Amino acid sequence: MEVYSNENEQVDALKNFFAENGKALAVGVILGIGALVGWRYWGSHQESTAREASQAYESAMTTLKAGQPDTYAAAEKFAADEKNTYGAFAALELAQQFVDAGQMDKAEKQLQLGLAAATDDNLKSVINVRLARVQLQLKQPDAALKTLENVKGEGWTGIVADLRGEILLSKGDKQGARAAWEAGAKSDASPALSEMMRMKMNNLSI
């Protein structure tokens, strides 16, 4: 997996991957189970189901992006009902809307729903990082640190270190924050993120 500078790029990459390879992945699963009888019907059914889910997702997101709070209901219902990747993406979109509106408790609820629906490890990492950020805003530093433990993959090392430093600093642990940022600056983080963590260390007065 390519190293990304932030989780927004991870989300976009995952959406593109599923959009471009969803059909091929479904076919791969069909061939893998070796079902000779009825495989054409199964493939057609799977493709039709995926297409319907995709269309429902696009419709729900179009309504959501209209920007009217009373249009959230359809998107929330979709995120709650679809226990799959589309449901997880919808929950992510809703969470962002709630964060922008300063409704962190609702954002946390959506991220928990998205986490339960996600099956891809990298998507789970995206959601966990965002959940930890929201929990930090909700003044739940211990919960945020626990959430960060579920972020997997080398590409996340720098992002996790930066966020861990912020969480520890919110707890008054300046030494812990410095250690987190120092480790992050030496990791595979992007140059911009590494420099930002060094600046944070320089601003600490220990």
Residue, then its C-alpha position, 0 to 999 in steps of 0.5 A: m500500500e502506498v504511503y499517503s500524507n493524510e487519511n483523506e487521500q486514503v479514503d479517495a484511493l479506497k473509493n477509486f479501488f472499489a469503483e474500479n475493481g469491485k466487479a473483478l473482485a466479485v468474479g474472483v470470489i465466484l471463481g475461487i469457490g469453484a461453483l460450476v452449477g449456477w455460477r452465472y446466476w450468482g455472478s449476475h445476482q452479485e453484480s446486480t446487488a452491487r450496482e443497486a447498492s452503488q446507485a443507492y449510495e450515490s443517491a444518498m450522498t447527493t442528497l446529503k451534500a445538498g447541505q440541508p440538515d433535514t436531508y440527513a435522514a436518508a443518508e443516516k438510514f442508508a449508513a445504518d442499513e448497509k452493512n458493507t463498504y458502501g455503508a462505511f463510506a456513507a458513515l464517513e461522509l455523515a461523520q464529516q458533516f457532523v464534525d463540520a457542524g460541531q456535532m461531535d457526538k453524532a460524528e462518533k456514532q456514525l464512525q462507530l457504525g462505519l467501523a462495524a460495516a467496514t471489512d477492508d483493513n485500510l478502510k478500518s484504519v481510516i475510520n479509527v483515525r477519524l474516530a480518535r480525532v473525534q474522541l479527542q475533541l469530545k475530551q475522551p483521551d483514553a478512549a482515543l488512545k485505545t482507538l489508535e491501537n486498532v490502526k494497522g499498516e506502516g503507511w499510518t505510522g506518522i499520522v498515528a504518531d502525530l495524533r498520539g502526541e496531540i492526545l498525550l499533550s491534552k492529558g498534560d503529558k508533554q514528555g509522552a507527546r514529545a516522544a510520540w512526535e520524535a518517533g513520528a518524525k523519524s518514521d515514513a511520514s511525509p516531509a510536510l508531516s515530519e516537519m510539522m511534528r518537529m515544529k510541535m516538539n520545538n514549541l513544547s516547554i518541558 
